[in-house]
């Protein structure tokens, strides 16, 4: 890389779980710095300390987008705060070249008492723009955020979506060389997300972008490389699809392993056991795929919704069978039973897919059976299309048969 805008070398950050010890350590470290001494060996942990970020290395150049993913608490936001200069690393070195536009926390940097107009000028001043320069961009910022009617109202009266729209508009309209986005696209509606993706792609020609999201579809579409964080450590993948697969595989392994090393079904009361299989494991284009779910309940479950989806390598749903299209309500009975339905014709291109199977109580967000990223489902075909288009197969046929009496 000839001209990296972001360079991170062996960066680590530790925190203390105990508030009292944290305050004491802070006083010790501050005193050492005031006296011109290093405050001990920063590579060693003291009592109750832990590594939030550990030995992170990467470079990001102009025109590149790094997708940053990981479980909650993996260290993503801590890393972003160090990149933005809000906190400093305990070890390592960070180089940032150019103006930074960052949205790390919802509404961060906004004064809730001031109006949207006043906050635009304040945030632009923090970025180093004069009042005249901000004035030239002001109408563009307001138009992108779609806040013409509310720009002179206090920010405390804004919804979370309005706040994010304004923050994103400020951070991106002022043409930063480095753009850092932490889950901001999860709040906006579909139209605004589309505008954001278009703006990010436009900026990527002259800027370096770090995008944090749990939306793997967005990461796969936008990122040119991917960094997976786990327990403060980072693994960089030059192919985003490989990193997304590693992330899902790690999550599936955590879900499937119990404390005694055994395996468990992902099911919840009144379902006590669930086994799902697909027949055949390999199917041709426009073929028939049969899904069988053997389920044991300890009580009746009168109204359920079933979904069976297939996802491609980019974690995009390309097929969804859903029982809401079934002509009559489906239910589960106490005892052991078999649910069987067919997906036909299977309009998937040649390749390998993962499948997800979920059963939900009607009128509830609660899953009673939740199986994700299973498979693979292999489609063998010489058929070629312009790419899979998400579709919803017919769900009129679904067999329910009791295997044992209650």
N, C-alpha and C positions, 0 to 999 in steps of 0.2 A: 504494500500500500504506500503510494508516494506521498500523500498529503493527508494524514489522519487528522480529523477534527477532534476526536475523543481518543485519548490514550490512557488506559488504566493498567497499572503495573503492581501486582502483588498487594492489592488493597484488602485490608481487613478492618473490621469494626466490632468491638465487643461492648456488651451492656451488662449491667448488674441487676439481678432479680430482686435484691433487697434494697428498698428505698433508703434506709439508714446507711447501709454500706456504700450505696451509690453516692450519697451526699458526702460521705467521708472521703471516698476515693477521689471525688471531684475536687474537694478542698486540697487534698494532698497533691494532686496533679497540677492544680492551678498555682499552688505555692512553689512547686518545683520549677514551673515555667517562668514565674516572676523572678526567680533567683537565677534564671538562665541555665537551669539544669534539665536534663531529660528526666521524665518521671518514671524511672525504672525501665524494665524490659517490657516493651509493649507487646511483645510476641508471647508473653506468658499470662495466663489467667490467674486472677486472684480469687479469693473465696466468693462464691455466689455469682461469679461472672460467667458469661457464655459468649460464643462467637455468633453474632448476627450475620456477618459477612466474613468469609475466610478465603484469602489468597485468590482474589478475582483478577483475571487478566483478559483484556480484549482491546481491540482497536476498531474504530468506526470512521470511515471516510466519507467524503462528499458524495451524495447520490446513493447512500446505503441506508437501509432500515433494519434495525436489530429488533426482532421480536423477543420480549423477555417474559418467560412463563415460569410457573411453579406454584406449589400449593400456598395457601395462606400461611404466613409466618416463615416463608422460605428465605426472606432477606431482600426481596425485590425493592420494596419502598425504601428500606434503609440505604441500599445502593443508590437509588435515584436521589435521595436527599444529599448524599455525599457528592454526587455528580453536580447537583445544583448549588453546592456550597452552603447548604443549611447546617450540615454537621461535617466534621473533619474526620478522616480515617485515622485509626490508631497506628497502622503501618501501611506502607506503600505510597504510591504516587499517582495523582490524577492530573492530566493535562486537558484543558478545554480551550479550544481556539475558536473565537467568534462569539456573537451574541446568542444567548441561550433563552429560548422560550420554553417554559415548563408549566405543566399542569399536573401536579403530584397529588394534591388533595382537593376535594370538592370545595370550591369557594375560597381556597387559600389565597391570601393577599388582598381580599376584598374587605373593605370596611362596611359592615352591614347598615350603618346609619346613613352613609353617604349614598347619593344616587348612582345609577349606572354610569351616567355621563362623567361624574367626578371620579369614579373608580377607573374608568378608561384612562383618563389623563394621569392619575396617580400611578397606575401600573405601567403605562408607557414611560413615565419619567424614571421609574425604577430600572427599566430596560435601557435607559440612556437617551431617550428621545426628547427633543425640545417640545414646547407647547405648540409651536408652529408646525413641526413635523407631525405631531399627533393629530392636529386639526386637519391636515391633508388626508389622513387615513380614517378619520372619525366616521364619516358616512359609510365607508366600506365595512368597517367593523360592525356598526349597528345593523346594516342590511344583512350581513352574513349571519349575525346572531338572531335576526328576525325580532328585534326588540324596539322597533320604532315607537310603539305606543307606550312602552314602559321604561324607556331609557332615562327619564327624569324622575322616576320613582325610586325610593330607597331600596337597596339590594336586599334588605331583610324581608321585603315583600315578594321577592322572586321565588319561584319554585326551584327545585334542584336542577331541573332541566334547563331553565332559563339561566341559572348561574353558570352551568357548564358551557352553554352556548356562548355566553359573553366571554368567559375565560378563554375558550378555544379560539374565538374570533380575535381577541387581543394577541394571544400567543402566536398565531399563525399569520395574521395580516401584516405584522411588522417585520416580516421576512427574516426570521432568525436563521443563523447558520447551524444551530443545534436545536432540535425540538424534542422535548421529553414529555411523553403522555402516559399517565398512569390511570387506566380504567375509565377514562373520561367518556369513551364512546359507549359505555354500558348504560348511560342515563338517557341520552337523546333518543328521539323517535327514529323510525326507519329513514325518513326523508333527510333528517339532519345527519345521520350516520353516512348516508350516501354523499352528502356535501363534504363531510369530513374526509372520507377516503379520497375524494377527488382533490381536495386541498393538500392532503399529505402527499399524494403522488406528484402533484405539481411542485411541492417544496423539495421533494427528494432529488430533483435534478441539481440543486445547489446546496442542499443541507444534509446533515446527518440526523436520522430520526431514531429514537428509542421508543417503542410502543409496548406497553404492558397491558395484557388483556387475558381474560379467561375464555374469550371467544376464539376458539381455534380456527374457525372459518376466516375471521378477520385477520388473524396472524398469518395464516397460510396465503391469503391473497396479497397481503401488504409487505411482509418481511422478506428481505433478501438473505438473511441469516437468522439463526435462532439461538438464544441462550436459555438453558434450563437450569433453574436454581433449586437446590434441595439442601436444607440444613445449612444455608449460608454459602455453600460451595456452588460453583458454576461450571457447566459443561456447554461448550459452544458447538453448534452444528451448522455447517455451511449449507445444508439442505434442510429447510424448515420442516418438511414432511417427516424426516428422520427424528427430529427433536420432538415433534408432536406425538409421534408413535411412542417414543421413549417415555414421555410424560404420562400418556394414558396407560402404558404397560406397568409403570411404577404404581400408579393409582390402583389399577386392577389387582396387583399383587398385594397391596396393603389391605384392600377390601376382602380378599379371599383368604387371608391368613389370620388365624386366631392366635391367642396367647400360647396355646399348647402346640402350635405348629400345624394344626389340622386345617381343613377347609370348611367353609360354611356357605350356605345358600343365602343370597341377598333377598330375604323375604321377611315379612313382618305380619304380626297378628291381624286377622285370624289364620293366615297362611303359615303353616309350620314347616313345609317342605315344597320345593319347586325344582323340577328338572325340565329343561327345554332343549329340544333337539330339532335340527333341520334335516330334511331328506329331499334330494340327495345333497351331499356336501359339494358336489360339482354339478352344475346345471348349464344348459345352453341358452343362448339368447332366445327370447320368446318361449322359454320352457316353463315348466310348472315346479314351484318350490313348495313343499309341504312343511308346515311348522306344527310340532306336537309339544304340548306342555302338560306334564304330569304333575298335578298339584294336590296337596293334602291340606285340608282345613280342619280346625277344631270348632268351627262355628259357621253358620250360613253367612254368605256375603251376597246379598240379593242383587245389587246393581254395580257392574264393573265396566271399565273401559280398558281395552287392550290395544297396545300399539306395538308394531314390529317394524323397525326401520333398518335400512342398510346405509352405511356410510363409506365413502371412498377414502383414498389415502390422504386427502386434504381435510378429512373430518367433516365433509359436506354430506348432508342427508340427501341421497339420490332416490330413495324409495321409502314410502311409508304406508303400511297397511294399518288401518285404524277401524276399530269396531263401532265407532260412531256412525259409520255408514251401514251398519247392520240393521235390517228392518225391524228387529225386536230387541228389547233389552237382554243383556247377558248377565248371568250370575254364577256364583260358585256355591256349592253345597257342602255341608259337613261331611268329611270323609275323603277318600282318595278318588280322583277323577282325572279324565283326559280331555283336554281341549285340543281340537285339531282344525286348522284352516289352511287354505292354499293361496299362494300368491301366483297369479297367472293372468296374462303372460308376463314373464319376468323381463322387463325391458332394460337390462343392464349390459353395458359394453364388456368386452373381454377384459378380465382382470380379477383381482382379489379384493374382497370387501369385508368389513366387520358388520355385525348385526347387534341390535339392541332390542330387548324385550321388556315391556313394562305393563303391569296391571295396576290400575288406579281405581279407588272408590269414586263413583260418579258424584260430582259436586264437591270433590275434595282434592287437595294437592298431594295427599298422602299416597305413596306407593305401597302396595302390599307385596309386589314382586318387582324387583329392579335388577336386571341383568344388562350390563353395558360392555361394549367392546368385546363381544364374543366372536368366535369364528375361527378361521376365516371362511367366508362364503366365496367359492371360486366359480366364475362364469367363464366357460370355454366357448369361444365363438370366433368365426372369421368375419363376423359382421362388424362394420365400422360406421360410426355416426360422428357427428360434430361434437360429441360429448354427452354425458348423461344429463338428462333434464329431469329434475325431481318430479315424481308422479305418485299418484294415489291409486293403487289397484282396487278392484272390486272387493267388497267385504261382505257380500250378501250371504256367503256360505261359511258357517262356522259350526262345527260339531261339538257337542258337549255330552260326555258319556261317563256315568259313575263306574268306577272300577271296584269299589268296596262300599258296603253299607255303612251308614253313620254308626 
